[in-house]
């Protein structure tokens, strides 16, 4: 029964098809940076870097940046990159260890084609976590969800 239900609600039949990932989902460190939701310490480190270097950016998790792709199981899905940089480059922040996974590869291939068709560039990058910058922005521009602030403060003691 579960398998049938799963199949019946996959791809275009899924009520989340074509919509952004909900805030609070996934397993990354989540919170808000200047009223923009982030899902990892890498993402927020990247945003701080962009701002420090006066590089214009906007979140790309908008309907107009929805990219259709076929996942590793052959199911139609949609994907939205993390950011649009300089109004010309869609950027996805992903650790190197995940960039070669079947699902990420499928998203990347589809994103490269979609970006070219829409006169944009696409990059998937692994951006280093910068605990010093995050700590400097904590409470001022960064508001973590749930207990992530306490977890972050514990995490930086270990590095």
Sine and cosine of phi, psi and omega as CSV:
sin_phi,cos_phi,sin_psi,cos_psi,sin_omega,cos_omega
0.00,0.00,-0.74,0.67,0.01,-1.00
-0.86,0.51,-0.67,0.74,-0.02,-1.00
-0.90,0.44,-0.66,0.75,0.03,-1.00
-0.90,0.44,-0.71,0.70,0.01,-1.00
-0.88,0.47,-0.66,0.75,0.00,-1.00
-0.88,0.48,-0.70,0.71,0.00,-1.00
-0.91,0.42,-0.64,0.76,-0.02,-1.00
-0.93,0.38,-0.41,0.91,-0.05,-1.00
-0.93,-0.37,0.39,0.92,0.02,-1.00
-0.99,-0.14,0.31,-0.95,0.03,-1.00
0.88,0.47,-0.72,-0.69,-0.05,-1.00
-0.91,0.41,-0.31,0.95,0.03,-1.00
-0.99,0.15,-0.19,0.98,0.01,-1.00
-0.97,0.22,0.77,-0.64,0.00,-1.00
-0.88,0.48,-0.30,0.95,0.02,-1.00
-1.00,-0.04,-0.02,1.00,-0.03,-1.00
-0.85,0.52,0.79,-0.61,0.03,-1.00
0.99,0.14,0.03,1.00,-0.01,-1.00
-0.94,-0.34,0.40,-0.92,0.01,-1.00
-0.94,0.34,0.36,-0.93,0.07,-1.00
-0.88,0.47,0.74,-0.67,-0.02,-1.00
-0.91,0.42,0.55,-0.83,0.11,-0.99
-0.86,0.51,0.68,-0.73,0.03,-1.00
1.00,-0.05,-0.07,1.00,0.02,-1.00
-1.00,-0.05,0.25,-0.97,0.04,-1.00
1.00,0.01,-0.16,-0.99,-0.09,-1.00
-0.87,-0.50,0.02,1.00,-0.04,-1.00
-0.98,0.20,0.02,-1.00,0.07,-1.00
-0.99,0.16,0.83,-0.55,-0.15,-0.99
-0.88,-0.47,0.43,-0.90,0.08,-1.00
0.19,-0.98,-0.31,-0.95,-0.07,-1.00
-0.85,-0.52,0.72,-0.69,0.14,-0.99
-0.86,-0.50,0.92,-0.39,-0.01,-1.00
0.75,0.66,0.73,0.68,0.03,-1.00
0.93,0.37,0.28,0.96,0.10,-0.99
-0.91,-0.42,0.79,-0.62,-0.05,-1.00
-0.96,0.27,0.74,-0.67,0.09,-1.00
-0.87,-0.50,0.40,-0.92,-0.07,-1.00
-0.85,-0.53,0.18,0.98,0.05,-1.00
-0.29,-0.96,0.35,-0.94,0.06,-1.00
-0.92,0.39,-0.50,0.87,0.06,-1.00
-0.90,0.43,-0.70,0.72,0.00,-1.00
-0.87,0.49,-0.74,0.68,-0.05,-1.00
-0.93,0.36,-0.56,0.83,0.08,-1.00
-0.89,0.46,-0.65,0.76,0.02,-1.00
-0.90,0.44,-0.69,0.73,0.00,-1.00
-0.89,0.45,-0.65,0.76,0.04,-1.00
-0.88,0.47,-0.69,0.72,0.04,-1.00
-0.85,0.52,-0.74,0.68,0.00,-1.00
-0.86,0.52,-0.73,0.69,-0.02,-1.00
-0.91,0.42,-0.67,0.75,0.02,-1.00
-0.87,0.49,-0.51,0.86,-0.05,-1.00
-0.98,-0.21,0.23,0.97,0.04,-1.00
0.80,0.60,0.65,0.76,0.04,-1.00
-0.99,-0.14,0.87,-0.49,-0.05,-1.00
-0.92,0.39,0.65,-0.76,0.01,-1.00
-0.48,-0.88,0.39,-0.92,0.16,-0.99
-0.63,-0.78,0.40,-0.92,0.10,-0.99
-0.91,0.41,0.63,-0.78,0.02,-1.00
-0.98,-0.19,0.17,0.99,0.00,-1.00
-0.99,0.10,0.86,0.52,0.01,-1.00
-0.84,-0.55,0.40,-0.91,-0.06,-1.00
-0.80,0.60,-0.64,0.77,-0.07,-1.00
-0.92,0.38,-0.23,0.97,0.03,-1.00
-0.96,-0.30,0.35,0.94,0.01,-1.00
-0.97,0.25,0.83,-0.55,-0.07,-1.00
-0.92,-0.39,0.88,-0.48,0.07,-1.00
-0.97,0.23,0.57,-0.82,0.06,-1.00
-0.44,-0.90,0.24,-0.97,0.07,-1.00
-0.96,-0.29,0.86,-0.52,-0.04,-1.00
-0.97,0.26,0.03,-1.00,-0.08,-1.00
-0.89,0.45,-0.31,0.95,0.05,-1.00
-1.00,-0.02,-0.05,1.00,-0.02,-1.00
1.00,0.01,0.20,0.98,-0.02,-1.00
-1.00,-0.06,0.67,-0.74,0.08,-1.00
-0.93,0.36,0.77,-0.64,0.00,-1.00
-0.68,-0.73,0.07,-1.00,0.14,-0.99
-0.76,-0.65,0.36,-0.93,-0.10,-1.00
-0.54,-0.84,0.58,-0.81,0.09,-1.00
-0.79,-0.61,0.85,-0.53,0.02,-1.00
-0.88,0.47,0.17,-0.99,-0.06,-1.00
-0.96,0.28,-0.77,0.64,-0.16,-0.99
-0.61,-0.80,0.40,-0.92,0.18,-0.98
-0.93,-0.38,0.86,-0.51,-0.08,-1.00
-0.96,-0.29,0.72,-0.69,0.03,-1.00
0.79,0.62,0.44,0.90,0.01,-1.00
0.85,0.53,0.40,0.92,-0.05,-1.00
-0.61,-0.79,-0.34,0.94,-0.08,-1.00
-0.79,-0.61,0.86,-0.50,0.13,-0.99
-0.99,0.16,0.73,-0.68,-0.05,-1.00
-0.82,-0.57,0.72,-0.70,0.14,-0.99
-0.91,-0.42,0.79,-0.62,0.05,-1.00
-0.99,-0.11,0.86,-0.51,-0.03,-1.00
-0.49,-0.87,0.74,-0.68,0.06,-1.00
-0.87,0.50,0.56,-0.83,-0.01,-1.00
-0.78,0.62,-0.64,0.76,-0.07,-1.00
-0.89,0.46,-0.34,0.94,0.01,-1.00
-0.98,-0.20,-0.21,0.98,-0.10,-0.99
-0.92,0.40,-0.40,0.92,-0.03,-1.00
-0.99,-0.16,0.11,0.99,0.04,-1.00
-0.94,0.35,0.49,-0.87,-0.06,-1.00
-0.82,0.58,-0.66,0.75,-0.05,-1.00
-0.93,0.36,-0.69,0.73,0.00,-1.00
-0.92,0.38,-0.62,0.78,0.05,-1.00
-0.88,0.47,-0.66,0.75,0.02,-1.00
-0.90,0.44,-0.68,0.73,0.04,-1.00
-0.89,0.46,-0.70,0.72,-0.04,-1.00
-0.89,0.46,-0.72,0.69,0.01,-1.00
-0.87,0.50,-0.71,0.70,0.01,-1.00
-0.91,0.41,-0.64,0.77,-0.02,-1.00
-0.92,0.40,-0.64,0.77,0.03,-1.00
-0.87,0.49,-0.69,0.73,0.01,-1.00
-0.92,0.39,-0.73,0.68,-0.02,-1.00
-0.88,0.48,-0.71,0.70,-0.02,-1.00
-0.88,0.48,-0.71,0.71,0.00,-1.00
-0.87,0.50,-0.67,0.74,0.02,-1.00
-0.91,0.42,-0.41,0.91,-0.05,-1.00
-0.95,-0.31,0.36,0.93,0.04,-1.00
0.82,0.57,0.64,0.76,0.05,-1.00
-0.80,-0.60,0.25,-0.97,0.14,-0.99
-0.97,-0.24,0.29,-0.96,0.05,-1.00
-0.67,-0.74,0.71,-0.70,0.05,-1.00
-0.70,-0.72,0.64,-0.77,0.18,-0.98
-0.92,-0.40,0.84,-0.54,-0.09,-1.00
-0.75,-0.66,0.48,-0.88,0.13,-0.99
-0.98,-0.21,0.93,-0.36,-0.03,-1.00
-0.96,-0.27,0.74,-0.67,-0.05,-1.00
-0.91,0.41,0.64,-0.77,0.09,-1.00
-0.95,0.32,0.74,-0.67,0.01,-1.00
-0.89,-0.45,1.00,0.02,-0.06,-1.00
-0.86,0.51,-0.56,0.83,-0.01,-1.00
-0.89,0.45,-0.72,0.69,0.02,-1.00
-0.90,0.43,-0.67,0.74,0.00,-1.00
-0.89,0.47,-0.71,0.71,0.01,-1.00
-0.87,0.49,-0.65,0.76,0.00,-1.00
-0.91,0.42,-0.50,0.86,-0.04,-1.00
-1.00,-0.06,-0.18,0.98,-0.06,-1.00
-0.85,0.53,0.72,-0.69,-0.01,-1.00
0.96,0.28,-0.49,0.87,0.04,-1.00
-0.98,0.20,-0.85,0.52,-0.01,-1.00
-0.87,-0.50,-0.18,0.98,-0.01,-1.00
-0.90,-0.43,0.79,-0.61,0.10,-0.99
-0.81,-0.58,0.94,-0.34,0.02,-1.00
-0.97,0.25,0.50,-0.86,0.16,-0.99
-0.96,0.26,0.36,-0.93,0.15,-0.99
0.64,0.77,-0.77,-0.63,-0.06,-1.00
-1.00,-0.09,0.30,0.95,-0.07,-1.00
-0.91,0.40,-0.50,0.87,0.03,-1.00
-0.89,0.46,-0.74,0.67,0.01,-1.00
-0.90,0.44,-0.66,0.75,0.05,-1.00
-0.89,0.46,-0.65,0.76,0.01,-1.00
-0.90,0.43,-0.70,0.72,0.00,-1.00
-0.89,0.45,-0.57,0.82,0.10,-1.00
-0.94,0.34,-0.67,0.74,-0.01,-1.00
-0.85,0.53,-0.72,0.70,-0.06,-1.00
-0.93,0.36,-0.31,0.95,0.09,-1.00
-0.94,0.33,-0.39,0.92,-0.09,-1.00
-1.00,-0.04,-0.12,0.99,-0.06,-1.00
-0.95,-0.30,0.00,0.00,0.00,0.00
